[in-house]
Amino acid sequence: MITPVAVEDLTETNTRTFALCEVMVHAPWRGTGTAHALHEALLSRRTEERSHLLVEDEHPAVRALYESWGYHVMGTMQPYPDSPRYDSMIRPLR
């Protein structure tokens, strides 16, 4: 993380956080709500406390979409010196 984040937000228990890596749909299905429906179906049976995903900080429209799905930005991270910066986003599941 390159922005300050509360220690309690970073604490993990091996069952606290579900990490979502990608939500993608074939181009003809984009804008139809399919990605959101898949996302909600996936998360509906998760037992973790929260879901986490990353969005490149240069994609504010994608970040806004995830915010409309209930995520909020926890902070900004840059995993490696030459990698893009990402908004680290969290959504409560329970």
HELIX and SHEET records of a PDB file:
HELIX    1   1 VAL A    7  LEU A   10  1                                   4    
HELIX    2   2 ALA A   27  TRP A   29  5                                   3    
HELIX    3   3 THR A   34  LEU A   43  1                                  10    
HELIX    4   4 PRO A   60  SER A   68  1                                   9    
SHEET    1   A 4 THR A  17  ALA A  19  0                                        
SHEET    2   A 4 ARG A  50  GLU A  56  1                                        
SHEET    3   A 4 TYR A  86  PRO A  92 -1                                        
SHEET    4   A 4 HIS A  72  MET A  77 -1                                        
END                                                                             
